[in-house]
Amino acid sequence: MRRSCIADFLGSGTLPLIACALGMLILSACIPVTIPVVTKATSPVATKAPKPVAKKTSTPVPKAAAPQCKPGHQAAFLSTLHSEVVDAASGCQVSLTGINWFGFETSSFVPHGLGVRNYQSMLNQMAHLGFNTLRLPYTDQLFDSGSQPQGINYQLNPDLKGLQGLALMDRIIQGARKAGLKVILDRHDPSADQRTALWYTDQVPQSRWIQDWVMLAQHYRGNNTVIGADLYNEPHSPATWGDGNPATDWRLAAEKAGNAILAANPNWLIIVEGIEVFNGDAYWWGGNLEGAAHYPVILSKPNKLVYSAHDYGPSVYVESWFKVSNPSKLTQTLPPIWEKHWGYLQKNGIAPVFVGEFGGPSMGQDLEGVWQRTLFSYLQTNHLSYAYWAWNADSGDTGGILNNDWTTVNQSKMDVLSAYQWPLLGQKQTGSTNQACNTSSSLRAFAWPPSK
């Protein structure tokens, strides 16, 4: 999830539409209670990265604002325009305001919580709470024939029985479509429960990483519920950016994988996270995008590039910037840090930034709460897209939107997040989609929302 830590499977409004000719230019995933709660462990202090080799430069582009989409606008696929994410067809501007639901990247090989809830009920609840996008982590091992899902209550989820791997992912994505959610696939780990610094291992080489992405791109081509590929979760040292070393240069690998995906599916957004250390400056795993200023990712379809950063608070690791005399000081000291590491990309009109993970247990006046509320205000003020970590009740050091019963909501978090949520981008389908909750009063106890 970040420079300082990861264990197991975590890394972790609208204006009226203005007719604008510029828009026409843009045509072109309950665990059983025996599974432990996830926590993260600190990592060693980062070492200095190799001196980059000059190759490409990126300069600020004058921002030509696209009109915002009207509430209720149904977007299909998305593209980018300078710092904005836009509907590829109409050119109107949207924001991704999403949620992470993890589990496909673990040895459970299924999103967590399905031992006590129906999957469609949870997806419907996400949409009801105001999220419009689901970031779905997975591992390449999910697609191996021996990867059997664990922890599903098939009385609550009868239509998942017999499914595994890609077929199970298909069903979750179908459910997201019914709820009106868009989906971003996140290649979180090469193997289940194994966070690695680089995007490949001896067991899962780079060729397998790209092959699986191309397979997914082809499989979901034309399915406008799946809108993007988050290429790899939280690269970190010895990952580099811009030094030209094919073994470690994440920017080079992102270009190679991104272009292979676009050749198979030209509709997807290609989401590229940062690294940990650039020119000796260490930041959160996946959160350091300083190198993109001089060594940008170059794709065959430039209007499909989105950069992504992850950012966390002191519940994950007490970084030096959290050591202040009073938590209130963070409101002044944190924004320049964010702008230095990733915010400048959107501010300068270079490319949109999607904050793919952030989250913490507190929304109060303590360090954690002030950090989290300040970050969210920064996202809102600068119109950045995001996916909150996490939906899961078993996200140990950050907590989740769901409480430990996997049904009720942490209202203090939603009180903050609801201030900046974009409407649904897909068409929510009406009618019953939860067979389990329609056939048994004992199963209806897990339906959401509860009967009044």
C-alpha positions, 0 to 999 in steps of 0.5 A: 500500500505504501512505502512504510507498509504492507502485509498480506493483501493490502498494499490499502455539485455539478454545473449545467452542461454547456454546449462546447465544440471542444468536446467533439475532439475527444471522440478520438472485484464475509470472508469467514470470521476465522480469516484474520484482520489485515494489518501492515508492517513497516519496511526499511528506509528507502535507498536513493534511486539511480540518477535518471537518464534524460529522455522525455519532458512534460510541460504544463498545457494550458487548460481548456475546461470541458463542460461538466456532464449533467446529473444523470448523464450516462457515460460509456467509456472515458477519455482524458482532456488535459487534467480532466476525465471526460465522457469519450462520446460527448466530451463532458467532464466527470469525476470518479468517486469510488471505493475499493473492495478487496479479496480477489487478490488474496488466497480467498480468490473472491471479494471479502464479506460474501460469507455474511452478505449477498454480493449484489446487496453490497454493490447496491449499497455502494451505489446507494451511498454515492460511490460511482466506481468500484476499484477491484484488486486481483492477482494473476493467480486468480486465473489459475485453474487451482484457485478455488474461491473460499468463504462464500455462503452459497445460500446467500449467493446461490448464483456464485456456486460453481464459479471461480476465477474469471467467471467469478469476476464476470459475475461481480462485474455484472452485479456492478453494472446492475448497480450502475457502477463503473469498474476499474481493474487493479492488478494488485499482486502477482501471486495471492497475498504477496506484495512485491516491489516490482510488477514481476517475479520469478513465478509471474514474469513480466510476460505473464503480467502483460498476457493477463492484461491483454486477456482481460482487455480482450475479454471485456472489450465492448463492456462499458462497465469496465473502464480502466486498467490500474496496471500495478499496485504500489511499485516501490524500491527498487522500482525506478522511474526514467532511468532506462533500466528495463529491470526496474524502470516502472515508466518503461514497463507501464508504457509497454503494458499500456500500449499492449492493452490499448491494442486489444481494447482502445476504450480503456483508461490506462492508470499508472501509479507512482513509485516510492523513491525518485532522486532520493526523495522517498514517499508512500509506495505508489505515491511518488510521481515526481518523475512524470514531470520529466519522464512522462508515460507515452501511450499510443493513445495519449488521451487514455493516460491517468496517473494514480497516487496512493496516500495514507495517514499515521495509522499506517506509518508515522511519516516525518510530515506527521510530526507536528506540534498540533494536528491543525498544522497539517492543514497548511503543511500537507497540501504542498507535499501532495502537490510536489509528489502528484498534485502538480500533474492535474494542477498544471493540466498535464494529466488527470490524477486518480487517488486510487487508495487513501483511508484511515480509522478516524475523521476526528481532530487527531492526526489521523482525522485531520490528515484524512479530512484535509486530503479529502478537501484537497481532492474536492477543491482540485476535482481529483478522482479517487477510490477510498480504501476500503469497503471491507470491514476487515481492513485492519489499520484503516478500517472500512466503510462497513462496520464489523457486521459487514452491513452497517456503515461508519457514518463518520466516514460517509459524512465526510465522503458524501461532500464530494461524490459524483453521480452514477455514470452507469444506468442502475437497473431496477427490480430484484437481483438478489434471489437469496433475499427474496426466498428466505426470511432468515436470508432477508436479514442480510438484505440491504437496505433493511426493511422499514 
